[in-house]
């Protein structure tokens, strides 16, 4: 939808059951009558899973994730991407839901090997080198946000990156949402979801997390160093709660900073290069 209702934070995602009094849309395969039977009803269903409430009923865990596209005025569109043993990269009747068109300010969708645009997409089991194209249609100019709002199953232990091809930038959605500006129109060639940092090429050189070295010196200072063909622009130090502790200006391919105020713990270093690429790497502060 454009301005719609997302799943409430802390509540379960839809389970395949629809409570009494809640409506739904159908994308029919062919024209003809629709028949509802009592056999389609569940006698064991609690009938209280209305998706405006904070229901926390447990369900079978699946490998899936939800992404929202929003703006500050309340425009909203959500996609679901799941991974299943018997799914394909074509349209799967039991998994895929094509994004229904309407008078929405935003339409957010994922894509596969077809020309279809999915609000819900089932894909084969996840592989580290998978690339998922995502697109959007916007009647809004200005700031938009892409956010990873929920993930389940194996995805809880995966890095999930958004690759902005317009700016050659990789952003870790498990750390924070991605904020960007847009013109109005349809954009199918800008964004991809990837699960590894080794997706960008600069000439014949692969840029990945091994491009960055983080070394704690004897005096407690920390040295950040990238390969000589790259230069750093900025460094952000983030704790595991997602809070930014330092924002540092950087230059050249090697620089040392005094970070003695940091306690002994694990942190994330988010280093932006002058070519726009962002490397996020985990490091342990020992002193």
N, C-alpha and C positions, 0 to 999 in steps of 0.2 A: 504494500500500500504506500500512499504518499504520506499523509498524516495518519498514523495508525497506532495500534497498541502492540507493544513488544511484550515478550515474556518478562514477568516481574523479577527483579533481582532476588535471588534466594529461592525462587520457586522452580518447579520442574517445567521442562519443555513439554509441548503437546505429546500425548501418548498414543494417539490414534483413536481415542474415544472423544465424543462430543457430548457435553452435558445438555440436559433439557433446557430449552430457552436460549440456546446459543446458535447463531446462524453460521452458514458456510457457503462457499462458492464451489461450483462444479465446472470443470473444463471437459465438456462431452466429446467423446471420440466420434460419434455419429449422432445425427438427429433421431428423435424417437421418444416414446414415453419412458418415464422413469418410475420404477416401482419400488416402494419401501415395504419391507415385510417385518413382522415381529421377530423373525429369526436373526435380524440384524441388530436387535437390541441385546444388551448385556444385563442379565439379572444380577450378576455379581459386582457390577460397577457401582462405585459409591455415589456417583452422580453429583459430586460436589467439586469436581475439577474444572471450575469455571475460571478462565485464564485471566480474569482481573483480580483474582485472589492469590494470596501467598500460600499455595498448596505445596507441601513438602513430602507428598507420598513417594516412596521409593519406587523405582522402575528399573528394568533391565538396562545395564550400561551398554552404550553403543559408541562407535568411533565417529563422532560428528562434532561440528562446530557451527556457531551462529555469528554472523557479522551484520552490523548495523551501519547504514549510511544515514546521517542526520545533519541538521543545521541548528543554529541557536534559536530559531523561531519555531521549532517543533516539527519540521518536515522529517519524515521517517520512512525508511524502507529496509527490510530485513531479508537476508538469505540464509539458508541452511545447506551445508555441504556435509554429506556422510560417506563413509567408506564401507563397502560390503563385498563379501566374497563372490557373489553372483552378479554384481552390477557390471555395467559396461560403460564405455565412453560414448555410447549412443543413447537414444531415449529409452529408458526402462520404465515400463508401465507401472511397476509396483514401487518404484522409488522416486521418479522424477516428476516434478510439477513445474510446468512452464509458467513464467511470470505473466499473470493476467494483466492486460493493458487497461488503463482507466484514465481518469482525469486527475492524475497524481502529479505533484510537484517533483517527486523523485521516483525513479524506477531503478532498483539495484538488482543485479542478476549475475549468475555465473554461466560459463559456457563450456562446451566440449567439442567433439569432432563434428557436430552438426551445426546448423545455423540457428538453433534454438537458444532461447534465453531463459534460464531457470531461476525460479524463486527457491525451489528445493531441488537439489541434485544429488543423486547417488552415483558414486564412482567406485572403480575396483579398489581393492585393498591398497592402503597407502604405501608408496615407495619414496625413499628420501629425495629422489630427483624429480618427483612430480611437479608439474607446473599447472596451475589452474587459472585460466583467464577469467577475469571478472570485469564487468562493464556497468555503465550507468547512463541514464537519460535524465537530464536535469532541465527544468524550466527556471531554475534559480541561478543567478550569478552571485559569486562571493564565496564565503568560507563553508566547507563541508568537512565532516569527520567520518572516518571509517574506524569502527571499533570492534574488536573481538569481545563479544559479550558473554559467551559461554562455550565450553568445550568439554567433551566427555571421552572416556575410554583411553585408548593409546595416545590421543591428542593431548592429554594432560601432561605428558612427558616430552612433547615435541616442541621445538621452536617453530613459530609460525610467522613468516615474514610477508610483508606487503612490498612488492617491487613496483616503484613508480618509474616507468620507462621514459616519461617526459623529462625527468630530472636525473635519471640514472641513479636513483636512490633506493636503498634497501632499509626497511623499517621493521623492527621487531614488535609485532602487535601484542605479544604476551607481556610486554613491558608497559606500553602506553598506546592510546589511539593515535591515528595518523590524521593530521589536520592539513588541508590543502585548499587552494582556491580554484574555482572553475568558471568557465563561461557557460551559457546555456547551450544545450545541444546533446548529442549522443556520442559517448566515448567508449569504444570497444577495444581500443589499442593502447590504453594508458596503464592499466594495473594488472598484476598477476599475484597470486598467492604461491609462495614457494616455501620449502621446508629445509633449505640449506643455504648458507651464505655464499657458496661458490657459484653464483649465477651471473656475475658481471665480468665482462672482458674489457680490458684497457689495452688496445693493440693486441699483442699475442700473450699478454700476461693475465693470469687469473688472479682476481682480488678476492681473498677470503680471510677468515679470522687468523690464519697463519701469517698474513701480511703484517699483523700488529704484534709486537712484543712488549710485555709489561714486566719491568724488573724493579724489585724493591732493593734499594741500596743499603749499605751498612748503617748509614745515619738515619734511615727511615724515609728518606726521600724516594720518590717513585719516578722511574724513567719510562717514557713512552717512545717507542721507536717503530717506524714503518719502513718498508723497503725503500731503497734510495730513489726509485723512480716516482715515488709519491710524496706529497707534502700534506701535513696536518693543518686543519683550519680551527678546530675547536675540540675540547674534551669535556665530557660530562660524566661525573661520578654519581652513580645511583645505587641506593641500598636495595636489599631484596624485598622491601616493602613498596618499591617503586618510587621512592622519594629522591629527588635530585639534591645532592649534598654540595656539589661543586660544579660550577660552569667556568671553564678555563679557556682563554684564547691560546691558540697554539700556532706555531709556524715551523717550517722546515720538516725534516723527516725524523728528527730526534729532539726531545725536550724533556727536562727534568723539573718536577714540582715538589714542593714541600707539602705533604699531606699528613703531617704528624697528628692532626686533630682527629683523624679517623681511628676508631677502636679496632682491635683485632677481630676481623670478621671478613666475610666474603662480600665483594661488591661487583657491580657491573660498570665497565668503562665503555662509554659510547663515544667513539672517535669519528669525527667528520673530516673527510679529506677535501682538498681544494677542488677535486673533480666532482664533488657532490655525493660521493659514495660514503656510506656510514658503516663502520665496523663496530659491532657490539661484542665485548669479550668479558668473561668472568675471571676475577682475580682475587687472591686471598691476601689480606693485609696481615702481616705477621708481627710487626713491631709497633 
